[in-house]
Amino acid sequence: MRARINLMQGEVQFMNKNPFTPTFGKMPMFLAGRERLLDDVISGLDNTPGDPNRTTIFIGPRGSGKTVLLTEATSIASGRGWISASATASSGMLYKILEQLKDNAAEFLPAKEKSKITSIQFHGFGVTRESIPQEPSTWRKSVTDILKILDKYNIGVLITVDEISIQYSEIIDLLSDFQHFVREDRNVALLMAGLPGNVDQLLQDKSVSFFRKTFQRYLEPIGISDVRVSMKNTIEKSGRTIDPKALDLMAQKTDGFPLMIQLIGYHVWKQSDSKKIEMEDVTNGMESADEDLENMILRSTLRALSKQDLSFITAMLEDSGDSQMSDIAIRMGVTPNYAARYRVRLIREGIITQTRRGEVAFAIPMMKELLKK
């Protein structure tokens, strides 16, 4: 709780802490619209080894809630007694995963002797120890040893990896070793998350072609009705109420984009000075949320695009709704096949999404508005 001192009235009003969390990976109070995906993960964990839901990749643009899903899945697994290890794709990630598994499973793992007694001096009250040389072990063997021990207690292991990218060779090593865990019927699960382009590049690598059979879950925009319920519950659970029309405007403005749900909620809550959030609070809060989204995601995303990429998405600006690929090609002054090459690139980067055959739309809210400035 924080106090806001009203010097005019000479009173202290207590306002609840802001319940919205527009920070990457931070769990929201209510997770909207992802129930089916989490139900699939739960069913996989509760089922026997080999269930396909135990090997899942969450795919979506920046801000679509990939990291949050991994965090929630880890929490669910822990509640079911699983041992987990989480990492972001990077050099040294396998070592980090192994150390986490050792730490989190320490109560079940035997302590290893690092020395042995070679002589005892009775009169000198001394003990002589000799170091025991440690046998070199591969990552796969080390994890397998942990899995074997935990299996005696009927405990599974969940590994989660965020921001997967083929630029890190350890991702390939992880997938190759995980394939053997599955073949050996180990009680293990692997959940990963990444941008569409990075996931596509990884799955095209011939060394892990077997991994194309994994479940790929694309994070579509959340339904506005689910967004509305989530925002309403968050506000009311935190001690305030909101005007129904103001709530409708908040929900619509998010476009079902998870980061925008938290950004708008955060700034609207911050704008309000009373127990009830009104329309004015929402309109003011949305302006701040727009600025933050632009600075956090949109500008950096646009800077990474090539001239032709920008030409493609600029050609989409004339359309009030979804864009026809045939119209885009005409506006670019290129053939449909040439335009299709950039469609594939932009879908991989999470900039646009295919809505229907031959039609595309922007995947990130406000991208069109920013380009029109």
C-alpha positions in Angstrom: 0.0 0.0 0.0 1.2 3.5 -0.6 -0.2 6.7 0.9 -1.2 9.7 -1.2 -1.4 12.8 1.0 -4.1 15.3 0.1 -2.9 18.5 1.5 -6.1 20.4 0.6 -8.3 18.0 2.6 -5.7 17.1 5.2 -6.3 13.4 4.8 -4.4 10.3 3.8 -5.9 8.1 1.1 -4.6 4.6 0.6 -4.4 3.3 -2.9 -3.7 -0.3 -3.8 -0.5 -1.2 -5.6 -0.7 -1.3 -9.4 -1.7 -4.9 -10.3 -0.8 -4.7 -14.0 2.7 -5.9 -15.0 4.0 -4.7 -18.3 7.4 -6.3 -17.9 8.6 -9.2 -20.0 8.1 -12.6 -18.4 6.2 -11.2 -15.3 3.1 -13.2 -14.5 -0.1 -11.2 -14.7 -2.7 -11.6 -12.0 -5.1 -13.2 -14.5 -3.7 -15.0 -17.6 -6.2 -14.4 -20.4 -7.0 -16.6 -23.3 -4.2 -19.2 -23.0 -6.2 -21.8 -21.1 -6.2 -24.4 -23.9 -2.5 -24.2 -24.4 -1.8 -24.7 -20.7 -4.4 -27.5 -20.5 -2.5 -29.2 -23.2 0.8 -28.9 -21.2 -0.9 -30.2 -18.1 -2.3 -33.2 -19.9 1.1 -34.0 -21.3 2.7 -33.8 -17.8 0.0 -36.0 -16.3 0.2 -38.5 -19.1 3.0 -41.1 -19.6 6.4 -40.3 -21.2 6.0 -39.9 -25.0 3.0 -37.7 -24.9 3.5 -35.1 -27.7 2.5 -32.2 -25.5 5.7 -32.8 -23.5 7.6 -31.4 -26.5 6.1 -28.0 -27.4 7.3 -24.8 -29.0 5.4 -21.5 -28.4 5.7 -19.2 -31.4 4.8 -15.6 -31.6 6.0 -12.0 -32.1 7.6 -9.9 -29.4 5.2 -9.1 -26.6 2.8 -12.0 -27.4 3.3 -13.7 -24.0 5.7 -16.5 -24.8 7.9 -16.1 -21.7 4.8 -15.8 -19.5 3.6 -19.1 -20.8 6.9 -20.8 -20.0 6.8 -19.3 -16.5 3.3 -20.5 -15.9 4.0 -23.9 -17.3 7.0 -24.2 -14.9 4.8 -23.2 -12.0 2.2 -25.8 -12.9 4.8 -28.5 -13.2 6.3 -27.6 -9.8 2.8 -27.9 -8.3 2.7 -31.4 -9.7 6.0 -32.3 -8.1 8.2 -31.9 -11.2 11.8 -30.7 -11.0 12.4 -27.9 -13.5 15.3 -25.9 -15.1 14.8 -22.8 -17.2 17.2 -21.0 -19.5 17.3 -18.4 -22.3 19.2 -19.6 -25.4 22.8 -18.5 -25.0 26.3 -19.8 -24.8 26.7 -22.0 -21.8 23.0 -22.7 -21.4 23.5 -26.5 -21.1 25.7 -26.0 -18.1 23.2 -23.6 -16.5 20.4 -26.1 -17.0 22.4 -28.9 -15.5 23.4 -26.8 -12.5 19.7 -25.9 -11.9 18.7 -29.5 -12.1 21.3 -30.4 -9.5 20.3 -27.6 -7.2 16.5 -28.2 -7.5 16.9 -32.0 -7.1 19.6 -31.9 -4.5 17.4 -33.5 -1.8 17.1 -36.6 -3.9 20.6 -36.8 -5.3 23.4 -38.6 -3.4 26.3 -36.5 -2.2 29.4 -37.5 -4.1 32.6 -38.3 -2.2 35.5 -36.0 -3.3 38.1 -37.8 -1.2 38.7 -41.1 0.6 40.5 -42.0 3.8 43.8 -43.7 3.1 45.3 -43.8 6.7 44.6 -43.1 10.3 47.1 -42.0 12.9 46.0 -43.2 16.3 48.6 -41.4 18.4 48.7 -38.3 16.3 44.9 -38.2 16.1 45.2 -37.5 12.4 43.4 -38.7 9.3 44.9 -38.7 5.8 42.6 -38.3 2.8 43.3 -38.8 -0.9 41.3 -37.0 -3.6 39.2 -39.2 -5.7 39.6 -38.4 -9.4 36.2 -37.5 -11.0 35.3 -39.3 -14.2 34.6 -37.0 -17.1 30.9 -37.0 -18.0 28.9 -35.6 -20.9 25.8 -33.4 -20.4 23.6 -36.2 -21.7 25.0 -38.7 -19.2 24.8 -36.3 -16.3 21.1 -35.5 -17.0 20.4 -39.2 -17.6 21.8 -40.0 -14.1 19.5 -37.4 -12.6 16.5 -38.7 -14.5 17.2 -42.3 -13.3 17.4 -41.2 -9.7 14.3 -39.1 -9.8 12.4 -41.8 -11.6 12.6 -43.9 -8.5 10.5 -41.2 -6.8 8.2 -40.9 -9.8 9.4 -37.3 -10.3 9.7 -35.8 -13.8 12.0 -33.2 -15.2 10.8 -30.1 -17.2 13.3 -28.1 -19.2 12.2 -24.7 -20.6 14.2 -22.6 -23.1 13.2 -19.1 -24.2 14.3 -17.1 -27.3 15.5 -20.2 -29.2 17.8 -19.5 -32.1 20.0 -21.6 -34.3 22.9 -19.3 -33.8 23.6 -21.1 -30.5 25.0 -24.6 -31.2 23.9 -25.8 -27.8 20.3 -25.7 -28.9 21.1 -28.4 -31.5 23.0 -30.4 -28.8 20.0 -30.1 -26.5 17.5 -31.3 -29.1 19.7 -34.2 -30.1 20.1 -35.3 -26.5 16.4 -34.8 -25.8 15.6 -37.1 -28.7 17.5 -39.9 -26.8 15.7 -39.1 -23.6 12.4 -39.7 -25.4 13.6 -42.9 -27.0 14.7 -44.2 -23.6 11.2 -43.4 -22.2 12.6 -40.9 -19.7 10.1 -38.9 -17.6 11.1 -35.6 -19.1 9.5 -32.7 -21.0 10.9 -29.8 -23.1 9.0 -26.5 -23.7 10.6 -23.8 -25.8 9.6 -20.4 -27.2 10.8 -18.2 -30.0 10.1 -15.7 -32.7 8.6 -17.2 -35.9 11.7 -16.7 -38.0 14.1 -18.1 -35.4 11.9 -21.2 -34.9 11.6 -21.7 -38.7 15.3 -21.5 -39.2 15.9 -24.0 -36.4 13.4 -26.5 -37.7 15.0 -26.3 -41.2 18.3 -27.5 -39.9 18.8 -31.0 -41.2 20.6 -32.1 -38.0 17.4 -31.7 -36.0 14.9 -32.6 -38.8 13.2 -35.0 -36.4 12.2 -32.1 -34.3 9.8 -30.8 -36.9 7.3 -33.3 -35.5 7.1 -31.4 -32.2 3.9 -29.5 -31.4 4.1 -25.9 -32.6 1.7 -23.6 -30.9 1.3 -20.1 -32.5 0.2 -17.4 -30.1 -2.7 -15.8 -31.8 -4.3 -12.5 -30.4 -6.4 -13.1 -27.4 -10.2 -12.8 -27.8 -11.5 -9.4 -26.8 -14.1 -11.0 -24.5 -11.4 -12.8 -22.7 -9.3 -9.6 -22.4 -12.3 -7.8 -20.9 -12.9 -10.5 -18.3 -9.2 -10.5 -17.4 -8.9 -6.8 -17.0 -12.2 -6.5 -15.0 -11.1 -9.3 -12.7 -7.7 -7.7 -12.2 -9.2 -4.3 -11.3 -11.8 -5.6 -9.0 -9.6 -8.1 -7.3 -7.3 -5.2 -6.5 -9.9 -3.1 -4.8 -11.3 -0.9 -7.6 -14.3 -0.8 -10.0 -14.5 0.4 -13.6 -17.1 2.0 -15.7 -18.4 -0.7 -18.2 -17.9 1.5 -21.2 -14.4 2.4 -20.1 -13.7 -1.3 -19.7 -15.0 -2.0 -23.2 -12.7 0.7 -24.6 -9.7 -0.7 -22.8 -10.3 -4.2 -24.0 -10.8 -3.1 -27.6 -7.7 -1.0 -27.6 -5.4 -3.9 -26.7 -6.2 -5.7 -30.0 -5.8 -8.9 -27.9 -2.0 -8.3 -27.6 -0.8 -9.6 -24.2 1.8 -6.9 -23.7 -0.7 -4.2 -24.5 -3.2 -5.6 -22.0 -0.7 -5.0 -19.3 0.5 -1.7 -20.6 -2.9 -0.2 -20.9 -4.0 -1.6 -17.6 -0.9 -0.3 -15.9 -1.3 3.3 -17.2 -5.0 3.5 -16.7 -4.6 2.3 -13.1 -1.9 4.9 -12.6 -4.1 7.7 -14.0 -7.0 7.0 -11.6 -7.2 8.8 -8.3 -10.4 7.2 -7.1 -11.9 3.8 -6.3 -13.7 3.9 -9.7 -11.9 4.1 -13.0 -13.7 6.4 -15.4 -13.5 7.0 -19.2 -11.1 9.9 -18.8 -8.6 7.7 -16.9 -8.8 5.2 -19.8 -8.2 7.8 -22.6 -5.3 9.3 -20.8 -3.8 6.0 -19.9 -4.0 4.7 -23.5 -1.9 7.6 -24.7 0.9 6.6 -22.3 0.6 2.9 -23.3 0.9 3.8 -27.0 4.1 5.7 -26.3 5.6 2.8 -24.3 4.7 0.1 -26.9 6.3 2.3 -29.6 9.5 2.7 -27.6 9.7 -0.9 -26.3 8.9 -2.8 -29.5 7.8 -1.0 -32.6 10.8 1.3 -33.4 13.4 -1.4 -32.8 11.5 -3.8 -34.9 11.3 -1.4 -37.8 15.0 -0.5 -37.6 15.8 -4.2 -38.3 13.8 -4.3 -41.6 15.3 -4.0 -45.0 14.3 -1.5 -47.6 12.1 -4.0 -49.4 10.6 -5.3 -46.2 9.5 -1.7 -45.5 8.2 -1.3 -49.0 6.0 -4.4 -48.4 4.5 -3.3 -45.2 4.1 0.3 -46.5 2.0 -1.1 -49.3 -0.4 -2.5 -46.7 -1.2 0.9 -45.3 -3.9 1.7 -47.8 -6.1 -1.1 -46.5 -8.5 -0.5 -43.7 -8.5 -4.2 -42.9 -6.5 -7.2 -44.1 -4.4 -6.8 -47.2 -4.6 -8.8 -50.4 -1.2 -10.1 -51.6 -2.2 -9.2 -55.2 -2.8 -5.6 -54.2 0.5 -5.5 -52.3 2.4 -6.7 -55.3 0.8 -4.1 -57.6 1.6 -1.3 -55.1 5.2 -2.5 -54.8 5.5 -2.7 -58.6 6.7 -6.3 -58.5 5.5 -9.7 -59.4 3.3 -11.7 -57.0 6.1 -14.3 -56.6 8.6 -11.6 -55.7 6.2 -10.1 -53.1 5.6 -13.6 -51.7 9.3 -13.8 -50.8 9.0 -10.9 -48.5 5.7 -12.1 -47.1 7.5 -15.2 -45.9 10.3 -13.1 -44.4 7.9 -10.8 -42.5 5.8 -13.7 -41.2 9.0 -15.3 -39.9 10.0 -12.1 -38.1 6.5 -11.8 -36.5 5.8 -8.5 -38.3 2.7 -9.7 -40.2 0.5 -12.8 -40.0 -1.5 -14.6 -42.7 -5.2 -14.3 -41.9 -6.7 -16.1 -44.9 -5.3 -17.5 -48.1 -3.7 -14.7 -50.0 -4.3 -12.2 -47.2 -2.1 -10.7 -44.5 -2.4 -8.3 -41.6 0.0 -6.7 -39.1 0.8 -9.0 -36.2 1.7 -6.2 -33.7 -0.8 -3.6 -32.7 -0.1 0.0 -33.6 2.5 -0.9 -36.3 0.2 0.5 -39.0 -0.4 3.7 -37.0 3.4 4.3 -36.4 4.1 3.8 -40.1 1.5 6.4 -41.0 3.1 9.0 -38.9 
